[in-house]
Amino acid sequence: MAGSDTTAARPAPDTVKILIAGGFGVGKTTMVGSVSEIVPLRTEEPLTMAGLDVDDLNGVEEKRATTVALDFGRISVSDDLVLYLFGTPGQQRFWFMWNDLAVGALGAVVLVDVRRPKTSFAAIDFFERRGIPFVIAVNGFHGEHPYPVEDIRDALTLPDGVPVMLCDARERESCRDVLIALVDRLIAEAQAEAEAAS
């Protein structure tokens, strides 16, 4: 028919809320920024002398700013799936934000710095207690991954079902692979639940 639009409207993509969590200085802001297809929202503030008695800078002495609320980014994994990424603040004094950020989240990435593995325990515990599926992404600072994945799994006392991946938070493709692994886990768990219910 002349003048009519014969193209069907494409349905809106599904959107999934994902948290990027971990300890102070593990690379959460860097990961959100490197993988986001939009200019990320950041709530970074400079570290000051007033925080010296509160902030533990061991292992991250070069850090000059910290996330005080959240980071936000977006990535289209496919034509029909968009991930909204919410980076959590890493310092303990801002952990109260995690409960609000977790509302509606279907999954999470826990970033780990093998130089300071204890900084990831709180995030792992947070998601395990809430039943939010997560994957572990071991951020290779300076491109180095000195420990095998299985040693990291053992050190973190993770169950077999939790994927552990090596990544570089500065590289888009590396971060995208981590997010795809998380989406695969979410799909597998949803299928298992559907089969159990039928």
N, C-alpha and C positions, 0 to 999 in steps of 0.2 A: 504494500500500500504506500503510495507516494507520501513522503513527508513524515511517515511514522518511524519511530525508533524501534528497530527489531532486536536490539541487544537486550538480553535479560539482565536485570539488576543483579550484580554479584552480592551474595549474602555477606553480612558483616562477619569478620573473623571472630573466632572464639578468643577470649582474653583470659589470661591466667596470671594471678598475682604470685610472685616469687620473692622470697627474702634472700638477700646476700648477707650472711652473718659471719661472726668470728671475733677474735680478740682485737685489741687495740693495735693498729699498725700492721695488720696482716694483708692489706691490699683491697679492701672492700670498695672504697671510693674509686680506686684505679680500675677495678674490674668493671664496675658499672659504667664508668666513663669510656673504657676501651671497647665495650661491646654494644653500647647504646647507639641506635640509629638517629636519635634526636640529641640535641645538646642537653646533657644531664643537668638536673637540678641538684645543687650541692648546698649543704648547710655547714660548711667548714668555718671554723674560727681559729685564730692564731692561738698557740699555746703560750701562756704567760707565766711569769714568776709566781703568780697567785696559786697556780695549780701544782707547784713543785711538791707540796706535801701530799697531794691527792693522786697525781698521775704517776704511774709506773713506766718510766721510759727505758728500762733495762732492755737492751737489744734493739731499741728504736731511737737511739739518742739523736739521730739526725732529723727526726720528725718535727715539723714546725707548725702543723695545724691538725685539728681534729674535727670529726663530724659530731655535731651536737644534737641533731634531730634525725636526719635521714638523707640518703642519696636517692634519686629517682631517675630511671631510664626506661627505654622501651626497645625491644627487638622483635622483628617479625621472623619467626622460625620458618614459617611457610605462608602460603597465600591465605590459609584459613586458621592460623594460630599466631597470636601476638602475646609476648610475655611482657608484663609490667614488672620491673625490677625495683625493689626497695632495699637499699643498703642500710643496715642497722648501725647505730653508733657503737663503737667498740669499748669505750671506757666504762667502767663499772658504775660511775655516778650517773650515766645516762641510760642504764639498762631498763629503767622504768618505761622507756619508750617501746621496748620490744613487744610488750603485751598488746599495745594499740596497733603496732605495725603488723603483728601476726594475724589480726582479724581478717578473715577471708583469704589468707594465703594457702595455696594448695601444696606448696613445696618450698624447699630451701636449699641453698648452697652454703656449706660451712667451709670457709677458707681457713687453711692451716699453714702456719709458719713452723717448719720443722725445727727451727732454732729455738722456738718458744712454744712447744706443743701444749703446755698447760693452759695457754690463753684460749684454746679452742674448746676446753671441757665444758664451760658454761653454756656455749651455744649448742653443743651436742646434747647436753642434758635438757636444755630448754625445748628442743624439738622432739626428743624422745618422750618427755613428759606429756606433751600436747598431741602426740601421735601425728605429727607433721612429717611426711617423708622428706628425706634430705640425702644429698650426696656430699662427699668430702672432696674438696679441691685443694691439693697441696701446691701452694704458690711457690714457684722456684725463683727465689730472689737471685738476681744477677744471672738468671738462666740456669741455675744449678739445682739438681735434685740428688742430694747425696745418699738418700736412703731408699731401698726398694719399697714398693707399695705394701707388701705384706708386713714388713717391719713397722710401717706407719699404722696399718690396721691393728696390729698387736699392741702397739704403744697407746693407741686410743681406745682399746678394748671394744672394737666395733663388731656388731653381728655380721655374718657373712652377706646378708642381703643389702648392706649399705655399700654402694659403689665408692671406690677411692680412685681418684684420678690425679695425675700430675698436670699442672698447668702453669701458664705464665700470665698473670693478671694484666700485663701490659699489652698482650696480643689478642686481637679480636677473635681470630679463628680458634685459638686455644680456649678462650672463655665461652665461645659459642658451642664448642664440643662438650664442655661441662654442662651447659644448659640443656643441650639435646639429651645427654645422659640422664639428667633429672626428669625431663619430659618422658623419656622411655620408661623410667621407674614409675612415674605417676600413671602412665597408661597401663603398665603391667599390673599394678596394684588395683586399679579400677576394674580391669578385666577379671582378676582373681576374685574380687568382691562380688561382681555380677554373677560369676559362675557359682560361687558359694551360695548366693541368694536364690538361684534358680533350681 
